[in-house]
């Protein structure tokens, strides 16, 4: 399997380290998952205060990023909290900086190498770029969502959608105190991969409890669910094809606080095999 099934880690359990992403050598990072064949990867990046880019550059991979904290400026445009962009491979960054520092989650569709100057022979496909989105300016919708979830009040904001592959990046909002009837329900599987990062709230699954900072990567055809939530949840979700829920006939029981049973590759089991608890609220 080129990219392993990760279900699930809390990124607070991973250390920040320099040199994780060669394309950003002066930026601390946490590698969340990577494809051993293509080099595509998902990574948390921490730009230090005063970070700047030297000269015009471009990457050999497309990059989607979402700002979690602080602000990042690219080509004179400021990306603040909850701002998103998709910059295709070859997109020229004439300048970039983070005067106060910035945390982002970034997704690269190939091995990201940083190359000085503009691409040889021509540029990049501008039609595919999403140069800037501020999620706060978008409206929550449920059109196109599986009725099983939209009837419960779940909504989404589509950040990026490829009309050819149906790859999609989206925000998903889950209302509080949602759970299946009688605390049991069917599981679901997709024919596409799915990965997610919890921005806020909680989600309770048969593998354990997701809190803010949780990340999972599911290859296609992985059974998952049902789930519940106490306070609601806000997630950043990505898929690489049509997101269609295929439901099992059998139902799975669920508890509000299930046992911690993550499915992890060997290199993550030592650091993320135990449950992570958020700081006390009171």
C-alpha positions in Angstrom: 0.0 0.0 0.0 1.6 3.3 -1.1 0.0 5.3 1.7 -0.9 3.5 4.8 -4.2 3.4 6.6 -4.0 5.8 9.6 -7.0 5.6 12.0 -6.2 7.8 13.9 -3.6 10.1 15.4 -3.7 13.3 17.4 -1.1 15.5 15.9 -0.3 16.9 19.4 1.5 13.6 20.0 4.0 14.2 17.1 7.1 16.3 17.6 7.8 19.4 15.5 11.0 18.9 13.6 13.2 20.8 11.1 14.1 19.2 7.7 10.9 17.2 7.4 9.9 18.9 4.2 12.9 19.7 2.0 10.8 22.2 0.0 10.5 24.3 3.2 13.9 23.8 4.9 13.5 26.6 7.4 10.0 25.6 8.5 9.2 23.1 11.3 6.8 20.3 10.3 4.9 17.3 11.4 4.5 14.7 8.6 1.0 13.2 8.9 1.1 10.7 6.0 3.0 10.2 2.8 2.8 8.1 -0.4 5.9 6.1 -0.8 5.4 5.9 -4.6 4.4 9.4 -5.6 5.7 11.5 -2.7 2.3 13.1 -2.2 2.0 14.0 1.5 -0.1 15.7 4.2 1.8 17.8 6.6 1.5 20.4 9.4 3.8 23.4 8.8 4.9 26.0 11.4 6.4 29.1 9.8 8.5 30.9 12.4 8.0 34.6 13.0 10.0 36.7 10.5 10.1 33.9 7.9 10.6 35.1 4.3 11.1 33.5 0.9 14.3 34.4 -1.0 13.4 35.3 -4.6 10.8 33.8 -7.0 10.3 30.1 -6.7 7.8 27.4 -7.8 7.0 23.9 -6.5 7.0 20.7 -8.5 3.7 19.7 -6.8 0.3 21.2 -6.3 -0.3 22.5 -2.8 -3.6 23.0 -0.9 -3.2 24.8 2.4 -5.5 25.9 5.2 -4.4 28.5 7.8 -4.8 27.3 11.4 -3.1 30.1 13.2 -1.3 33.3 12.4 -1.0 34.6 8.9 1.0 33.9 5.7 1.5 36.3 2.7 2.1 34.9 -0.8 2.5 37.2 -3.8 1.3 40.1 -1.6 -1.9 38.5 -0.6 -2.5 37.8 3.1 -3.9 34.5 4.2 -5.3 34.8 7.7 -7.2 32.4 10.0 -9.3 29.9 8.0 -8.1 31.0 4.6 -7.5 28.4 1.9 -5.7 28.1 -1.4 -4.8 25.6 -4.0 -1.7 26.5 -6.0 -1.0 24.1 -8.8 2.5 22.7 -9.6 4.5 25.4 -11.3 2.6 28.3 -9.6 5.2 31.1 -9.2 5.6 32.5 -5.7 7.3 35.8 -6.4 7.3 36.6 -2.7 6.2 34.9 0.6 6.5 35.9 4.2 5.1 35.3 7.7 6.0 38.3 9.9 4.3 36.9 13.0 4.5 33.2 12.3 1.9 30.9 11.0 0.6 27.3 11.4 -1.0 25.7 8.3 -2.0 22.2 7.2 -0.8 21.5 3.7 -1.5 18.8 1.2 0.9 18.1 -1.7 -0.2 16.0 -4.7 3.3 14.9 -5.5 6.8 15.1 -4.0 7.2 18.9 -3.4 10.5 20.2 -4.6 11.2 23.9 -4.5 12.8 25.3 -7.7 14.1 28.8 -8.1 12.5 31.0 -10.8 9.7 30.3 -13.1 8.9 26.9 -14.8 10.8 26.2 -18.0 8.6 26.4 -21.1 5.7 28.1 -19.8 3.9 28.4 -16.4 1.1 26.4 -15.0 -2.6 25.8 -15.6 -4.3 28.9 -14.1 -7.7 27.4 -14.6 -7.1 24.9 -11.8 -5.8 27.4 -9.2 -7.9 28.5 -6.2 -5.7 31.5 -5.4 -7.6 32.6 -2.2 -10.7 31.7 -0.2 -11.7 32.9 3.2 -14.0 30.3 4.7 -15.8 32.9 6.8 -17.1 34.5 3.6 -18.7 31.2 2.5 -22.2 29.9 3.3 -22.9 26.5 4.9 -24.8 24.2 2.6 -26.1 20.6 2.5 -26.9 20.3 -1.2 -25.4 17.1 -2.5 -24.8 15.6 0.9 -26.0 12.2 1.8 -29.6 12.6 3.3 -28.6 10.3 6.2 -26.3 13.1 7.4 -28.0 16.3 6.0 -31.2 15.3 7.8 -29.2 15.4 11.1 -28.1 19.0 10.3 -24.6 18.4 8.9 -23.4 20.9 6.4 -20.4 21.6 4.3 -18.4 24.3 2.5 -16.7 23.1 -0.7 -13.2 24.7 -0.8 -11.9 23.0 -4.0 -13.4 20.6 -6.5 -11.8 19.0 -9.5 -14.6 18.5 -12.1 -12.5 15.8 -13.9 -11.4 13.6 -11.0 -14.1 14.8 -8.4 -11.3 15.3 -5.9 -12.7 17.6 -3.3 -11.5 19.6 -0.2 -14.3 20.7 2.1 -15.2 21.9 5.6 -17.7 19.7 7.4 -19.8 20.9 10.4 -21.4 18.4 12.6 -24.1 19.7 15.1 -23.8 18.9 18.8 -25.4 15.9 20.5 -25.8 13.9 17.3 -25.8 10.1 17.4 -27.5 7.3 15.6 -30.9 6.1 16.9 -30.4 3.7 19.9 -26.6 4.3 19.6 -26.2 1.9 16.8 -26.1 2.2 13.0 -24.6 0.9 9.8 -21.0 1.4 8.8 -20.1 3.1 5.5 -17.4 2.6 2.9 -16.2 4.8 0.0 -14.6 3.9 -3.4 -12.3 6.9 -2.9 -9.6 7.7 -0.3 -10.7 10.0 2.6 -8.5 12.0 5.0 -9.6 14.5 7.6 -8.3 16.9 10.3 -10.4 18.0 13.2 -10.3 21.8 13.6 -12.5 21.9 16.7 -14.9 19.8 18.7 -15.2 16.1 19.2 -16.3 13.0 17.3 -16.8 9.6 18.9 -16.3 6.6 16.8 -15.8 2.8 17.3 -12.0 3.4 17.1 -12.0 6.1 19.9 -12.6 9.8 20.3 -11.5 12.5 17.9 -10.6 15.9 19.4 -9.2 19.0 17.7 -5.9 18.1 16.1 -7.0 14.6 15.1 -5.9 13.3 11.7 -6.8 10.2 9.8 -6.1 8.8 6.3 -8.3 6.0 4.9 -7.6 4.3 1.6 -10.6 3.3 -0.4 -13.0 0.6 0.9 -12.3 1.0 4.6 -15.3 0.4 6.8 -15.9 3.1 9.3 -18.7 4.6 11.5 -21.1 5.0 13.0 -20.2 8.1 15.0 -21.6 10.5 17.6 -20.6 13.9 19.1 -21.2 15.7 22.3 -20.2 19.3 21.5 -20.2 19.1 17.7 -17.3 19.1 15.3 -15.6 21.1 12.6 -13.4 19.1 10.2 -11.3 19.7 7.1 -12.0 16.7 4.8 -10.4 15.7 1.5 -11.3 12.9 -1.0 -9.7 11.9 -4.3 -12.9 10.9 -6.1 -16.7 10.7 -5.9 -17.7 10.7 -2.2 -20.6 8.2 -2.1 -21.6 6.4 1.0 -22.1 2.6 0.7 -23.9 1.3 3.8 -23.6 -2.1 5.5 -26.8 -4.1 6.3 -25.4 -4.9 9.7 -25.4 -2.3 12.4 -22.5 -1.5 14.8 -23.0 -0.4 18.5 -21.5 2.8 19.7 -20.8 4.4 23.1 -20.3 8.1 23.8 -16.8 7.4 25.1 -15.6 4.2 23.3 -12.3 2.4 24.0 -9.2 3.8 22.2 -8.5 1.3 19.4 -6.6 3.1 16.6 -5.4 1.4 13.5 -1.8 2.6 12.9 1.3 1.7 10.9 4.3 0.5 13.0 6.1 3.9 12.9 3.2 5.7 14.5 2.1 3.1 17.0 4.7 4.1 19.6 3.7 7.7 19.7 0.0 7.6 19.0 -1.1 4.2 20.4 -2.4 5.8 23.6 -5.3 8.1 23.9 -4.7 11.9 23.9 -6.8 14.0 26.2 -7.4 17.8 25.7 -6.6 20.2 28.4 -9.1 20.6 31.2 -11.9 23.0 30.3 -12.6 24.2 33.9 
